[in-house]
Amino acid sequence: MNSPTRIVHDCHDGLARAFAGRPRAVERAPDAQRGREWMVQTPGSFRLPNALESAFYGRERTPLDYTWPEARMDELLDVLVTGDQGQVFFSDGSFYTPCIHPHQERLGIMRIRRPVPWLARRESGTLFHLTGRNHENKGHFLLQHLSRLLNARPVLEQLGDYRILVAPGHARWQKNFLRLIGEDESRVVEGSQGTLRAERLLHVPLAYGSNALSPPDHYRFIRDRAAEVERRQPPGPARPIFVTRRDAPDKRVENEDELIAAARELLGELDVFEFKDKTLEDQIVAFRRAPVILGPIGQGICNVLFAEGNLLVTLAPGTPENEIYASSHGTQLALICGNQAVTLYNGEAGESRGNWTFPVAAFRAQLTQLLALPELAPLCARLKPA
């Protein structure tokens, strides 16, 4: 439910738009509000073949291949920051477009909330801006927003005294990810649904690559931090897991229970993994200890970035030649972090975001074929068949 503060800002913005039009967009701060700037990400590229999937399909599969741009961090002085996305305005009323990068071309249709200066909450000192587009989505926060902070960290460590500005109402779970990468959660401060006046704001735009992923070293760093978390946990079973989507709002597999039963026939012991009531530590332990991670395509299997030396089997609608979802971040993260990965297709047409089924006979045949590959012999030796 919208707060009174947001309602006031929406009304103010509606009136301002009616009489003054949309705010003027700028790529740089005015001279009086521009501080230092640092180049924090150099452009680069990454290419890695998926040898296991090529062996499974008997032909060369498209390798993981992407590029990423350079990025700079701007120091902005005495600026106004509005709403949960942290939209940035200057004293002349202009709007700082890097805070919506790389979606500037959609500025004409995006909701931009103008600040109400006399209602602004003041924050002194140095704030690092860690909100923006899709901040509320755990996958986007993990894969894209944390990368902004990792880019900035060498400079932040030199500055010493800084706090991390996150979206209002989200600090509770975002602190867990920040703690994972080594940040002191006492640095976290929540923004406002209204207006915040920041004495000094450090901003790095979303600077992910051509497939919406950041430099691979960032994910390997997170993986290594996850390994430290797992080592501190008590010993436990190392069983394959099936990552369920039964509680997901869309893209559910309607015959999931049948697939789980078939997987147990071939893999033996198998745990069904649900995210509900699971801490971040629980997730890390489950994904790192599972020799095989199975599940329908979706956000949940992106947690494979915590794992190393395991196998990810993604279930997807369509065919290898006609994919419904052309990009699988699960497979890409698995390869980046030192796992193997294969996508199994149901062979049927479907529509984006719709629920679907995977014929059990086709699933059983494909999984049997996969487990018979010589490349998986060491992994299969870790399984405990029924």
N, C-alpha and C positions, 0 to 999 in steps of 0.2 A: 504494500500500500504506500502511495506517495505521502511524504511528510509535508506538513504545512510549509516548511522552507522550500521544498521543491515546487509546490503549487505556486508560491509567491514568485519564484524565479520563472516558472513557465508563463505566468501571466505577464510578468515584466518583459520577457523575451517576445511574447506575442505582440505586445503593444509596440515595442521597439522595432520589430520587423515590419509592422504595418506602416510605421511612419518613417523609418530610416533604412529599410531594406536589410539585407544580410550584412554581417560585419565584414570589414575589409580583411582579406587574408594576406598574411606575410610569412615568408620563409625565415626571416631574420628579425631579431629584436631591434627596436629603435636604439640608437647609440646610447642614450641615457640609461637604458635598462639592459644593455649587453655587457656581460662580464667576460670572463675567459672562455676559451673553447679548447677542446682536446680531441684529437683523432683517436678513437678508442677501438675501431675495428677496421682492419685492412681488407680489401676485396680478396676473394679466394674461390677455390672450386674443390670439389670432392668427387671421386669416382670409385666405385667398388662393385665388382661383379657379384651376382648371386649364383655361385657355383652349384649349390645344392638344388635350387629350383631348376636350373638348366639341366642338371642330371635327371631330375624327376620328369620333366617334360620332354627330354630327349632332343632339345634344341636350345640354342642360346636365348636366354631371357634378357630383357632390358635391364642393364645394370643400374644401380643407384648412382645418379649423376646430377649434381646441382651446383649452383654458384651462389655467392652472397656478395652484397655491396659493401663499400666502406661506410662508416658511421662516425659521427662526431658527437661529443657531449657539449652542450651549451650551458653556460652559467647565466641565469636570468635573474635580474634584480628587481625587487619590489613588484611582483606580478600578482595578478588575480587568477585564481584557479577555481573552476566551477564544476560541480556535479561529481558523480562517482567515476566518470571517465577522466577527470582531471584536465579539462579543457582550459588552455592557458590564454589569457588576455593581457594586453599592455595598457598603459595609462591613456593612450590615445584612442582606445577602443578597438584596436586591431587584434586579429585572432592569429595565434601562432600555429601554422599548419603542420609542423613536424609532430605535434601531439596526436594527429590522426594519420600519420604516415603508416602504410603506403596507400591510403585511401583518399588522397586529396581530390581525385577526380570525382568523388562522390559527395564533395562538400555541398553541392547544391541541393542534395536530398537528405543530408544528415541533420539530425537534431543538434543544434549548437545552442547551449544555454548561456546567454550573456550574464556577466556578473552584476550583482547589486552591491556596490562598494560599501554602502552604509550598513549593510548586514554582514559584512565580512568578518570571519574569525581570523585573528592574527596569529601567525606562527613565525617566531624568530629563529635565527640560526640557519643552518643549511639543511635543505630537504632534497632527497633524491626521489624523483618522480617515478613511481612504480605502479601506475594504473593506466587505463586507456582502453582501447577496443578489446572486447572479449576478456576483460580482466576477471569476470565472474566464472569463467570456464576453467576448471582445474587443468585440463589438457593444454589450453592456450597459455595459462599462467606458467606451467611447468616448462613447456617447450619453447615459448617465445618471450614471455616477459622476464623470466629469470635470466635469460641470456643478456638482456639489457643491463642488468645489475652486474653480471659477470664481466661484461665488457668494461664497465666503469670501475670495477673494484680496485685496480692498481692506483687510480687517481684518488678514489675515496680513502684508501688506506693512507695515502700521503696527507690528505686533508685531516684525517683523524676524527674530527667532531662533525658527525652528520647523522641525520635520521632518515628513515625510509617512509615515504608517503604512499599509503595504499588506499584502496577504495573503502568508503564507509560500510561497515557491516561485514567485511571480509577478512579482517585481521585474524580472526580466530583460526581459520584454516590456512591462511597464507603464511602465518608465522611458522607453521610446521615445515613448509618448503624452504623458508628462509633459514630456519635452524639447520635443515639438512645441508645446505651449502655453506654453513659456517657463519651465518650472520647472528648477531646478538638480537634476540627478539625484543629486548627493551628499547631498541632503536625504532621500532615500528610505531607510526602514528597514523590514525585514520583521517582521511579527508572529510569533506562535508558534502551533503547533498545540495547545499547552497553555494556560498562563496567563501573562499579562503584567501587571505593575503599572505603570500610567502615572501619573507625578507630576501632569501636567496634560494633559488630552485635550480637543481641540476637535472638536465633532461637528455636522455638518449632515446632516439626513436626506435620503434620496432624495425629491426634491420635483418630480418630473416631472408633466406635464400629463395631461389626460384621454385622450390617445392614447399615453401613455408617452413623450412627447417633452418636452424642456426648453424654456425660452424660446429663440426663434429667434436672438437675438443671440449666444448661446453657440455655435451651429453656424456662424454667419457668421464669428465670431472664429476658430474652428478652420480654416475654409476659407481665411481670409486668411493664417493662419500657414502653411498648406499651400502657398499661392501663393508665399510667400517661399522655402520649401524647393525648389519646382519651378524657380524662377528661378535657383537656385544650381547646378542640374544641367546637364551638357553638353547642347547641342541634340540633338534626336532626332526620329524620325518621329512624325507625329500621325495615327495610324491608329485606326479603330474597334476596339473590343475586345468579345469575347464572354466573359463571366465564367462559367466552367464550374463545375458542381457535381458533376463526375464522381467526386470524392473525398469528397463529403459523406456523412454517415451516413444521411441521409434526404432526401426531397423531390427526388430526382434525376430528371432528364429522360432517359428511356431512349433516345430517338433524337436526342440532342444533336448527334452528328456530322452527321446529315442536315440539321439546322437550321443548323449552321455553314456547310455547303456552300451552302445556299440563300441565307444572308445574304451570302456572298461573291459570289454571282451579282449581287446588287442593290447591294452597297456597295463591291465591289472588294476592295482590301486590307483584311484583317481579322486581328487577332491574337487568339489564344485565351489568356485570362488565367487563370493558376492561382496561388493564394496560396502554395503550397508553395515554400519557399526564397526568397520575396520579402521584402525589408526593407520597413519602413514607407515609406522614401523611394521605393523601387521602386513601391509601390502609389500613392503620391501622384502621381508622374510619369505613370504609366499612365492614371489616371483624369482627371487634369487635361488631358492632351494628346489624349485620345480624343474626337473630335467626336461619336461615337455610342457609347454604352455599352449593350450588350444582355446579357441574362442571365435565368435563371429566378429567381423570387422566392426570397429567402433573405438571410442575413446579409451575404453578399459585396457585394451591390449597394448596401449602406448607405454604402460608401466614396464614393458619388457626392457626399457632403457635402464632399469635397475639391475638387470640380469647380465650374466656373462657365461659363455660356454654352454648355453641351453638351446633348445629348439622351439621356435614359435611356429605354430600351425594356425594360419588364419583361414576362416571359412568365409566365403564371399559369394554373392549371387553373380550370375553371368557366366562367361567363359573366358579362358585366357586371351582370346582374340577380341572379345567384346565385353569389357569390364563395366559393371554398373558404377563402381567406385574406382576411378583411375589411379588414385593415390592412396597408398596404404602406409601411413606413418609408422604403424606397428612393424611392418617388414623392414622399413628403412632404419628405424631406431635399433631393431634387433641386429642388423648388419653393422651399423656404426659401433655398437657396444660389444661386438665380439661374439654374437650368437649366430645360429643358422636359422633360416626362415623359408617357409614355403606357403603359398596360398593355394587352397583347394577351392574349386568352383563348383557350384551346384548344377551348372549346365543349362540353366533356365533363365529366360528373360525376366526382368523385374524393373521396378521403378525406384528412383532415388528416394531414400528415407522410408520406403514402405516395408512392412513386415514380409517375411519370406520363409521358405522351407528348403531343406537340403535332403534329397532322397537318401534314406538310410543305406540302401544297397550301394549307391554311388560313393557315399562317404566311407563306408567300410572298405570298399575296393581300393579307393585312393589312399586311405591311411595304411592299408596293408602293403600296397606298392611302395609307399614312402618309407616305411619302416624296414623294408627289405633292401634298401640301397646300401651298398658297402660303405658309403660315406657316413652312415649313421650307426655303424656297428659299435663304436665306443659308447655312444649314447645309449643304445639299446641294452648294453650290458649293465647300465645303471637302473634299468626298469625292473619291476617285480611283477611279472605276469601272473594272472590268476591261475 
